[in-house]
Amino acid sequence: MRLTKITFGFIFLIISFSCKTTKTNWWEDNKDTPFKRYLIETNKIDINTKMNGKLYDDYYSEFLKYETKTELEKNPYLKVNQVYTFYSETRTQTFGTFIDEGVQSVTFVIYSDEGRFCLSTFDLSKNPFTAPENGIIKLTKPVVVEDFGGFEITNDKIKTKKRNKTPFKEWYDHVNGYVKNDTIHFTNTYVGKEYKFEKKWYAIKHKINFEEIYQPNLKAEKFKGSNGLVKYRVSGEFSIK
C-alpha cells in the first residue's frame, strides 16, 4: 500500500512538472517571437506584456494573415493584387446551313495578398469591352473577378490549386509553373492534395503550355463578397497580341 502511494506521488510530480514545462514553452513568455513582435508593432501589447492564451485566441489568425501578406508582397517576381490576362478563341464551325461563330475571350487573373487567386472569363464581343484600337481594348465599366482557388509561390516557382466537385466525387486540380519578365508560364498539371501543394501518389503529371501576361493599365480594387471570399473590381485598358 505504501509503495502504491509513493508510486502515485512520483507520477503526480512528473505530470505536474511536464504541464508546467509545456505551459512555459507554449506561451514562450521570455522569447522574442514573430507573433509577439507583431503584437508590439501593432500596439496590441507593450514590450513587458507576458503572452497568454487569450492573446493567441484573439490575434493569432490575424497574425498568420499578416505573415502571408508580408511574404507575398516581398516576392520580387509576382505582382500581387494586379491583373494578368490570357486569351482563348473557339473556331467558327459550319453544320449544314447553321454557322456557329467562333468566340474570342479574355480571362482576368489576380493573385491576392491573402494566398487566394481570382479568375473570371469574359466574351470580348460583348459589353463592357470596346473593339480593339491599336492593339488596346478598354473597359467602359468595371467587371467583377471571382475567387477561384489557392496558390503559393517560392521565389519564381508558382503553384495553384482549384477544388472541383460533382455529385459523385471531389478532387483538386493543381497547375504549376514559373514567373519571368511579368509573365507567368504554366508548364504542368496534375490531381493534387487538398491541404498541400503536392501531387497525389497515383496522379499523372501532364505537360501544358500557356501564359498569363501582366497588364499594368488594368486596375484592381479588392473587396469581400457576401460569402466572405475575395473579389476584385477591374477597370482600365489592356493590350492584346
C-alpha positions as CSV (number, residue, x, y, z in Angstrom):
1,M,0.0,0.0,0.0
2,R,2.8,2.3,0.9
3,L,4.6,1.5,-2.4
4,T,1.4,2.4,-4.3
5,K,1.2,5.8,-2.6
6,I,4.9,6.5,-3.3
7,T,4.4,5.5,-6.9
8,F,1.3,7.6,-7.3
9,G,3.0,10.6,-5.8
10,F,6.0,10.2,-8.1
11,I,3.8,10.1,-11.2
12,F,1.9,13.1,-10.0
13,L,5.1,15.1,-9.7
14,I,6.2,14.1,-13.2
15,I,2.8,15.2,-14.7
16,S,2.9,18.5,-12.8
17,F,6.4,19.2,-13.9
18,S,5.6,18.3,-17.5
19,C,2.5,20.5,-17.5
20,K,4.5,23.4,-16.1
21,T,7.3,23.0,-18.7
22,T,4.8,22.7,-21.6
23,K,3.0,25.8,-20.5
24,T,6.2,27.8,-20.3
25,N,7.3,26.6,-23.7
26,W,3.9,27.1,-25.3
27,W,3.4,30.7,-24.3
28,E,7.2,31.5,-24.7
29,D,7.0,34.2,-22.1
30,N,10.6,35.3,-22.4
31,K,11.2,34.8,-26.1
32,D,11.2,37.4,-28.9
33,T,8.9,35.5,-31.2
34,P,7.5,36.9,-34.5
35,F,4.0,36.7,-33.0
36,K,5.0,38.8,-30.0
37,R,6.8,41.3,-32.2
38,Y,3.7,41.6,-34.3
39,L,1.6,42.3,-31.3
40,I,4.0,45.0,-30.1
41,E,4.4,46.6,-33.5
42,T,0.6,46.8,-33.9
43,N,0.1,48.3,-30.4
44,K,-1.9,45.3,-29.1
45,I,0.5,44.8,-26.2
46,D,3.6,46.6,-24.8
47,I,7.1,45.1,-24.6
48,N,6.6,43.9,-21.0
49,T,3.4,42.0,-21.5
50,K,3.6,38.3,-21.0
51,M,2.0,36.0,-23.6
52,N,-1.2,34.2,-22.6
53,G,-3.9,32.1,-24.1
54,K,-6.3,34.9,-24.8
55,L,-3.8,36.7,-27.0
56,Y,-3.4,33.6,-29.1
57,D,-7.2,33.2,-29.3
58,D,-7.7,36.9,-30.2
59,Y,-4.9,37.6,-32.6
60,Y,-3.0,34.5,-33.9
61,S,-5.2,34.0,-37.0
62,E,-4.8,37.7,-37.8
63,F,-1.0,37.3,-37.4
64,L,-0.9,34.4,-39.8
65,K,-2.8,36.5,-42.4
66,Y,-0.3,39.3,-41.8
67,E,2.7,36.9,-42.4
68,T,1.2,35.6,-45.6
69,K,0.6,39.2,-46.9
70,T,4.1,40.3,-46.0
71,E,5.7,37.3,-47.7
72,L,3.7,37.7,-50.9
73,E,4.4,41.4,-51.1
74,K,8.1,40.8,-50.7
75,N,8.2,38.4,-53.6
76,P,10.1,40.1,-56.5
77,Y,8.5,38.0,-59.3
78,L,4.7,38.0,-58.7
79,K,2.5,41.1,-58.9
80,V,0.0,40.6,-56.1
81,N,-3.3,42.4,-56.4
82,Q,-2.6,43.2,-60.0
83,V,-4.2,41.8,-63.2
84,Y,-2.8,39.2,-65.5
85,T,-4.6,38.1,-68.7
86,F,-4.7,35.2,-71.1
87,Y,-6.8,34.7,-74.3
88,S,-8.8,31.9,-75.8
89,E,-10.7,31.5,-79.1
90,T,-13.2,29.0,-80.4
91,R,-13.2,28.4,-84.2
92,T,-16.2,29.1,-86.4
93,Q,-17.9,25.9,-87.3
94,T,-20.4,25.0,-90.0
95,F,-23.1,22.4,-89.5
96,G,-25.1,22.2,-92.8
97,T,-26.7,25.6,-93.2
98,F,-26.0,26.5,-89.5
99,I,-22.9,28.6,-88.7
100,D,-21.5,28.6,-85.2
101,E,-19.4,31.8,-84.9
102,G,-16.2,31.5,-83.0
103,V,-15.8,33.4,-79.7
104,Q,-12.8,35.4,-78.6
105,S,-12.5,35.5,-74.8
106,V,-10.2,37.1,-72.2
107,T,-9.6,35.8,-68.8
108,F,-8.6,38.1,-65.9
109,V,-6.5,36.5,-63.2
110,I,-5.5,38.2,-59.9
111,Y,-3.3,36.8,-57.2
112,S,-4.3,38.3,-53.9
113,D,-2.1,39.1,-50.9
114,E,-4.2,36.5,-48.9
115,G,-2.9,33.5,-50.8
116,R,-6.1,33.1,-53.0
117,F,-6.4,33.8,-56.7
118,C,-9.4,35.2,-58.5
119,L,-10.3,34.3,-62.1
120,S,-13.1,35.1,-64.5
121,T,-13.5,34.8,-68.3
122,F,-15.3,37.3,-70.5
123,D,-16.6,37.4,-74.1
124,L,-14.7,40.2,-75.9
125,S,-17.5,40.8,-78.3
126,K,-19.8,42.0,-75.5
127,N,-20.1,45.0,-73.2
128,P,-18.2,46.4,-71.4
129,F,-15.3,45.7,-73.9
130,T,-14.6,48.1,-76.7
131,A,-13.4,47.0,-80.1
132,P,-9.6,46.8,-80.3
133,E,-7.9,50.0,-81.4
134,N,-4.1,50.0,-82.0
135,G,-3.9,46.8,-80.0
136,I,-5.8,48.2,-77.0
137,I,-9.2,47.2,-75.5
138,K,-10.9,49.4,-73.0
139,L,-13.5,48.6,-70.3
140,T,-16.4,51.0,-70.4
141,K,-17.3,50.0,-66.9
142,P,-15.7,47.7,-64.2
143,V,-16.1,44.0,-64.2
144,V,-16.0,41.7,-61.2
145,V,-13.4,38.9,-61.0
146,E,-14.4,36.0,-58.6
147,D,-12.5,33.8,-56.2
148,F,-11.2,30.7,-57.9
149,G,-8.6,28.8,-55.8
150,G,-5.5,29.0,-53.7
151,F,-1.8,29.4,-54.6
152,E,1.7,29.6,-53.2
153,I,4.9,31.0,-54.6
154,T,8.5,30.2,-53.7
155,N,11.0,32.5,-55.4
156,D,9.8,32.3,-59.1
157,K,8.0,29.0,-58.8
158,I,4.2,29.2,-58.5
159,K,1.7,26.5,-57.6
160,T,-2.1,26.8,-57.9
161,K,-5.0,24.6,-56.9
162,K,-8.7,24.6,-57.6
163,R,-11.4,22.5,-55.9
164,N,-13.8,20.6,-58.3
165,K,-16.9,18.8,-57.2
166,T,-19.6,16.7,-58.8
167,P,-22.5,14.8,-57.1
168,F,-20.2,11.7,-57.1
169,K,-16.7,12.9,-56.3
170,E,-14.4,15.8,-55.3
171,W,-10.8,16.5,-56.4
172,Y,-8.2,19.3,-56.7
173,D,-6.6,20.3,-59.9
174,H,-3.1,21.7,-59.5
175,V,-1.5,23.8,-62.1
176,N,2.2,24.9,-61.7
177,G,4.8,27.0,-63.5
178,Y,7.2,29.9,-63.1
179,V,7.2,33.7,-63.4
180,K,9.6,35.5,-65.7
181,N,9.5,39.0,-67.1
182,D,6.0,39.9,-65.9
183,T,4.6,36.7,-67.5
184,I,3.5,33.5,-65.7
185,H,4.4,30.4,-67.7
186,F,2.4,27.3,-66.7
187,T,4.1,24.0,-67.5
188,N,2.4,21.1,-65.8
189,T,-0.8,20.0,-64.1
190,Y,-2.0,17.0,-62.0
191,V,-4.6,16.0,-59.4
192,G,-3.2,17.0,-56.1
193,K,-3.8,17.1,-52.3
194,E,-6.5,19.2,-50.7
195,Y,-4.3,21.0,-48.0
196,K,-0.9,20.8,-49.6
197,F,0.5,21.9,-52.9
198,E,1.6,18.3,-53.7
199,K,0.8,15.6,-56.2
200,K,-1.2,12.6,-55.1
201,W,0.9,9.5,-55.3
202,Y,-1.2,7.9,-58.0
203,A,-1.7,11.1,-60.1
204,I,-0.1,11.5,-63.5
205,K,1.7,14.8,-64.3
206,H,0.7,16.3,-67.6
207,K,2.7,18.9,-69.6
208,I,0.9,22.1,-70.5
209,N,1.9,25.4,-72.1
210,F,0.0,28.6,-71.6
211,E,0.9,32.1,-70.3
212,E,-0.7,34.8,-68.2
213,I,0.6,38.3,-69.0
214,Y,0.7,41.2,-66.6
215,Q,-1.4,44.2,-67.6
216,P,-0.2,47.4,-65.8
217,N,-3.1,49.5,-67.2
218,L,-5.8,47.4,-65.6
219,K,-6.6,48.5,-62.0
220,A,-8.0,46.0,-59.4
221,E,-10.0,47.0,-56.3
222,K,-10.2,44.3,-53.8
223,F,-13.4,43.7,-51.7
224,K,-15.1,40.8,-49.9
225,G,-18.3,39.3,-51.2
226,S,-21.3,38.3,-49.1
227,N,-19.7,34.8,-48.7
228,G,-16.6,36.3,-47.3
229,L,-14.4,35.4,-50.3
230,V,-12.1,37.9,-52.0
231,K,-13.3,39.5,-55.2
232,Y,-12.0,42.4,-57.4
233,R,-13.5,45.1,-59.5
234,V,-11.3,45.6,-62.6
235,S,-11.2,48.7,-64.7
236,G,-8.9,50.3,-67.3
237,E,-7.5,49.1,-70.5
238,F,-5.2,46.2,-71.7
239,S,-3.2,45.2,-74.7
240,I,-3.8,42.2,-76.9
241,K,-1.3,40.3,-79.0
